Amino acid sequence: MTSSSGTHATPDPQRLMAELQFLTELSMVVASHTELQPILDWMVEKTTAMFGADEGSIKLLGPELSEPTVKTRVYAKRDPGTASGSWPSMVSMHVMGYLMAKNEPLATPDLVSDSRLPGLKGTDTRVRAVLAVPLKVENRFTGMLAITHATPGRVWGPEDIQLLTIVASNSAGVIEQARLRVEARERQRLSEEAEKLQRELNLAREIQMTLVPSRPLRTGVWEVMGRVVPAREVGGDAFDYFLLGPHRLGVAIADVSGKGIPAALLMSNLQASTRAFCDGRNRIPEAMRQINVSVARAASSGKFITFFYAELDLERGRLFYSNAGHNYPLLRRRNGALVELREGGLPLGILDNSEYGMGEELLSAGDALLLYSDGISEALDLRNHEYGEDRLKELWAARSRPTPEATIAALMDDVGAFRGRAVQSDDMTVVVVSEHHEA
């Protein structure tokens, strides 16, 4: 081993034994570890001890090996009391750049005064005396192995350079194989996670679609129909409608914050609560209060639901409703005038003691009701422009004798034409209540 004074020892069996021992132990370490990091840690600690250095370092390039970007850093210290950590970026860049350009070891008693690295002159760094050699696989540069002292003056002899080069040449292939194994396992893990996620999304979509009626509902001359156009990710949109009596109809629409199975399960809880409390006997404010309590208990922190519920008394010509933070449904009068249904309270699940108001509107022959989610009004085109509520209102106001099926088809077509090739980022949900006429 070379001393700090620069005196070189004559090659002896101990040096050869050290090399053989390193290779033997390296084989054992590789055989006993499936991860890359423990192998790198061992190499750094071993070389640091072999050369009596303060620190050792392995720096690896990323997958794009043509780019001198350090992706992995490993450090070990002989003296726990000395400073350690990442090299300054300028030091890393210059040393790695030198090794790549010269394709030879860098041995210097003082990095910051070495004429070969003028860009580091006067740099404030603990990395001073440096011996760094390239890591190469099939003559391809893959990284660097280095040992350092925090104080300048260590003179690295030919045997030091030779030994570290031998260590590096035997280590580079091992590191590469270990990295390839890690990358292969990571690809497999990502593939399995993607498959699991897809299964969860499919399950969430199935849950979501079981929560919405599959066919229109008619009572007398009135008809209600809804439609969800799912986005690629499972959202939390849902709607429901049901009879409360011979001439009474309950209609609801909701949008859960978040996506996936948690949103679908929370929506399932909402549907059950809606059917339980909106039974035609409870007044709407009381039903909304109980639904909110149920949602608040079931929702995880930060989750909430925008919700609108209405009861239509078709015989008396009355519409009673409450809006819990949802997009304002639009009641269209026979003459095309629109009424926004705003009365209500906070979205469900935010506060468990929220109270909800009730609005009331006349419902006359020729009137119609449109419920929608923000996936409609906030649909984006390729220029990131929103479809917008004004455009929605214009289309809805212009509908003559707006049958549910024709209206839903016209609205979805218009949104699709507006969006063009832009990706649908959210579920689009529409419910229409109107008198039934042939389109």
SVG drawing of the C-alpha trace seen along z (x, -y; Angstrom):
<svg xmlns="http://www.w3.org/2000/svg" viewBox="-102 -33 112 50">
<polyline fill="none" stroke="black" stroke-width="0.4" points="0.0,0.0 1.3,-3.5 2.0,-5.8 1.0,-9.4 4.7,-10.4 4.8,-8.8 7.1,-5.8 6.1,-2.7 6.2,0.8 7.7,3.6 5.1,5.9 4.6,8.7 2.3,11.7 0.2,9.6 -0.9,7.3 -1.8,10.3 -3.7,11.8 -5.6,8.6 -6.7,8.7 -7.7,12.3 -9.5,11.7 -11.4,8.8 -12.6,10.9 -13.6,13.8 -15.5,11.5 -17.1,9.7 -18.4,13.0 -19.9,13.8 -21.5,10.4 -23.0,10.6 -24.4,14.1 -25.9,13.0 -27.7,9.8 -30.3,9.3 -30.3,5.5 -27.7,3.2 -27.3,0.8 -25.7,3.3 -23.2,4.4 -22.2,0.8 -22.0,0.1 -19.7,3.1 -17.4,2.1 -17.0,-1.5 -16.3,-0.4 -13.8,2.3 -11.8,0.0 -11.8,-2.8 -10.3,-0.4 -7.9,1.2 -6.3,-2.2 -6.5,-3.8 -8.6,-6.6 -11.1,-8.9 -13.9,-8.2 -14.8,-6.1 -17.3,-6.8 -19.0,-5.0 -20.8,-7.2 -22.9,-5.6 -24.4,-7.1 -28.1,-6.8 -29.7,-4.6 -28.7,-7.2 -25.0,-6.5 -24.0,-9.1 -25.1,-11.7 -22.6,-12.4 -25.4,-12.6 -24.7,-11.0 -27.7,-8.9 -26.3,-7.0 -23.9,-8.1 -22.5,-5.9 -20.2,-7.0 -18.4,-5.4 -16.1,-6.9 -13.3,-5.3 -13.6,-8.0 -17.2,-8.6 -16.2,-12.0 -15.2,-13.4 -17.6,-15.1 -19.2,-13.1 -22.0,-13.4 -22.4,-14.2 -19.5,-15.7 -20.1,-19.3 -21.7,-19.1 -18.7,-21.0 -16.3,-18.4 -18.4,-15.5 -18.8,-17.1 -15.1,-17.8 -13.8,-14.4 -16.3,-12.4 -15.7,-14.5 -11.9,-13.9 -12.3,-10.2 -14.7,-10.1 -12.6,-12.3 -9.1,-10.9 -10.2,-7.2 -7.5,-6.9 -7.3,-7.1 -7.0,-10.5 -4.5,-10.5 -3.9,-13.9 -2.6,-14.9 -4.8,-18.0 -7.8,-18.3 -8.2,-22.1 -4.6,-22.9 -4.3,-20.3 -3.5,-22.0 -5.5,-19.3 -8.7,-20.6 -8.4,-24.4 -12.1,-24.8 -11.7,-23.6 -9.0,-25.9 -9.7,-27.4 -12.9,-25.4 -13.9,-25.0 -14.4,-21.2 -13.4,-18.4 -12.5,-16.2 -8.8,-17.0 -6.5,-14.1 -8.2,-11.9 -7.6,-8.6 -10.4,-8.0 -10.7,-5.2 -13.3,-4.6 -15.9,-1.8 -16.2,-0.3 -18.3,2.5 -17.2,3.7 -15.2,0.5 -18.4,-1.5 -18.0,-4.1 -20.6,-3.3 -19.3,-5.3 -16.4,-5.9 -14.8,-4.4 -12.8,-6.8 -11.1,-7.1 -10.3,-10.4 -8.7,-12.3 -10.1,-15.5 -6.5,-16.9 -4.2,-17.3 -0.8,-15.7 -1.5,-12.0 0.7,-10.8 -0.8,-7.9 1.8,-5.5 1.6,-3.1 0.6,-0.2 -2.3,-2.2 -3.5,-3.0 -3.0,0.5 -4.8,2.0 -7.8,-0.3 -8.0,0.2 -8.1,4.0 -10.8,3.6 -12.8,1.3 -12.4,3.7 -13.7,6.6 -16.4,4.6 -17.8,2.8 -19.3,6.0 -20.7,7.1 -22.3,3.7 -23.8,3.7 -25.3,7.2 -26.7,6.2 -28.2,3.1 -29.7,5.0 -31.3,7.4 -32.7,4.5 -34.0,2.8 -35.6,6.1 -37.3,6.6 -38.4,2.9 -40.0,3.4 -41.7,6.5 -42.9,4.7 -44.2,1.8 -45.9,4.3 -47.6,6.1 -48.7,2.8 -50.1,1.6 -52.1,4.9 -53.3,4.5 -54.3,0.9 -56.2,1.9 -58.0,4.6 -58.9,2.0 -60.0,-0.5 -62.2,2.1 -63.7,3.1 -64.3,-0.6 -65.9,-1.1 -68.2,1.9 -69.2,0.5 -69.8,-2.9 -72.0,-1.7 -74.1,0.4 -75.1,-2.8 -76.8,-4.4 -80.2,-3.3 -79.7,-1.5 -82.9,-2.6 -85.3,-5.6 -88.1,-6.0 -91.6,-7.1 -94.5,-8.2 -97.5,-9.6 -96.2,-12.0 -93.0,-12.6 -89.7,-10.8 -86.3,-10.9 -83.1,-9.6 -79.4,-9.8 -76.1,-9.0 -72.5,-8.7 -69.6,-8.9 -66.7,-7.5 -63.2,-9.1 -60.1,-6.8 -59.7,-7.2 -62.5,-6.2 -64.2,-9.2 -66.9,-9.6 -69.9,-10.6 -73.3,-9.0 -77.0,-9.7 -80.2,-8.1 -83.9,-8.4 -86.8,-6.6 -90.6,-6.8 -91.8,-8.0 -95.5,-7.5 -97.8,-7.4 -97.0,-11.0 -93.8,-11.8 -90.3,-11.4 -87.0,-11.6 -83.9,-12.6 -80.3,-12.9 -76.8,-13.6 -73.5,-13.5 -69.7,-13.9 -67.2,-12.5 -63.8,-14.1 -61.1,-11.8 -61.0,-8.7 -60.8,-4.9 -62.2,-2.4 -62.4,-4.8 -64.5,-7.2 -66.7,-4.4 -67.3,-2.9 -68.1,-6.4 -70.6,-6.9 -72.1,-3.5 -72.6,-4.7 -74.3,-7.8 -76.7,-5.9 -77.7,-3.6 -78.2,-6.7 -80.2,-8.5 -82.6,-5.6 -82.9,-5.2 -83.6,-8.8 -85.2,-10.2 -88.3,-8.0 -91.0,-10.6 -91.8,-10.8 -88.8,-12.8 -88.7,-16.5 -85.8,-17.2 -83.8,-19.3 -83.9,-16.5 -83.1,-13.8 -80.1,-15.9 -78.9,-16.3 -79.0,-12.6 -77.3,-11.8 -74.5,-14.3 -74.0,-12.7 -73.7,-9.3 -71.2,-10.6 -69.1,-12.4 -68.7,-9.2 -67.8,-7.2 -65.5,-9.7 -61.8,-9.7 -60.1,-13.0 -60.4,-15.6 -63.1,-13.6 -66.5,-15.2 -69.4,-14.9 -71.2,-17.5 -74.8,-16.4 -78.2,-17.6 -81.5,-16.0 -85.0,-17.0 -88.5,-15.7 -91.0,-16.4 -94.7,-16.4 -96.0,-16.0 -99.6,-16.1 -99.4,-19.4 -96.8,-20.9 -94.1,-21.5 -90.4,-20.9 -88.7,-20.8 -84.9,-20.5 -81.7,-21.0 -78.2,-21.6 -75.1,-20.5 -72.4,-22.3 -73.2,-20.8 -73.2,-22.5 -76.5,-24.4 -79.2,-22.3 -81.1,-24.3 -84.9,-24.3 -86.0,-25.3 -89.3,-27.0 -91.5,-26.4 -90.4,-29.7 -86.7,-28.9 -86.0,-30.9 -83.6,-29.2 -83.8,-29.0 -80.7,-28.0 -81.4,-25.7 -79.0,-27.1 -80.7,-26.7 -79.1,-24.2 -75.8,-24.1 -72.2,-22.8 -71.0,-19.7 -71.6,-16.5 -69.0,-15.3 -67.3,-18.6 -69.1,-19.2 -71.1,-16.5 -73.5,-19.1 -74.3,-21.0 -77.9,-22.2 -79.5,-22.3 -82.1,-24.6 -84.8,-23.7 -85.8,-25.5 -89.2,-25.3 -90.2,-26.0 -93.4,-25.7 -93.3,-22.9 -95.6,-23.4 -96.3,-21.6 -93.4,-22.1 -90.9,-22.7 -87.8,-20.5 -84.9,-19.9 -81.2,-19.4 -78.7,-18.1 -75.0,-17.8 -71.5,-17.3 -68.5,-19.5 -67.1,-17.0 -69.5,-18.7 -68.9,-22.4 -65.1,-22.0 -64.4,-19.8 -61.2,-21.1 -60.2,-21.4 -56.6,-21.2 -56.0,-24.8 -57.1,-24.2 -60.3,-26.3 -63.3,-25.1 -66.6,-24.2 -68.2,-26.5 -71.6,-27.0 -72.6,-29.8 -72.4,-27.4 -74.3,-24.7 -77.0,-27.2 -77.3,-28.4 -77.7,-24.8 -80.3,-23.9 -82.3,-27.1 -82.6,-26.5 -84.0,-22.9 -87.5,-22.7 -89.7,-20.0 -86.5,-18.6 -86.9,-14.9 -84.3,-13.3 -82.7,-11.0 -82.4,-13.6 -81.1,-16.3 -78.5,-14.0 -77.3,-13.0 -77.2,-16.6 -75.2,-17.8 -72.7,-14.9 -72.2,-15.5 -71.6,-19.2 -69.1,-18.6 -67.3,-16.0 -67.1,-18.4 -65.8,-21.2 -63.2,-18.9 -61.9,-17.5 -58.9,-15.3 -58.3,-16.4 -58.4,-13.7 -61.5,-13.4 -60.1,-14.1 -63.3,-13.6 -66.5,-11.7 -69.4,-13.5 -72.8,-13.0 -76.2,-14.3 -79.7,-13.7 -82.8,-15.2 -86.4,-15.3 -89.0,-16.3 -92.3,-15.4 -91.9,-12.5 -92.3,-13.4 -91.1,-11.7 -87.9,-13.4"/>
</svg>
